[in-house]
């Protein structure tokens, strides 16, 4: 059983930055695609970014150029660096590991 634990969510002003972390249990972390999703109030969960085992990355259009996903296989951890945050980035951010494991989520609120 894989356990994913997110951290780093907070209240931040528009234009600010946050770094989310997701620590995964299990010995096979390095071979799986990892991703960050988010869900805003009243909206469907959407993918923000993903990273393959070879560290190829993909981003939602809404975050390109502002967010960076990365992974440290030695620490079984995936990160999401979020810069130039906007109020519309406010959501619960979830970590995902193939083939279907989810973390509990961490709240990011962007507000002045």
Buried (B, 14 or more C-beta within 10 A) or exposed (E): EBEBBBBBBBEBEEEBEBBBBBBBEEEEBEEBBBBBBBBBEEEEBEBBBBBBBEEEEBBBEEBEEBBBBBBEEEEBBBBBBBBEBBEEBBBBBBBBBBEEBBBEBBEBBBEE
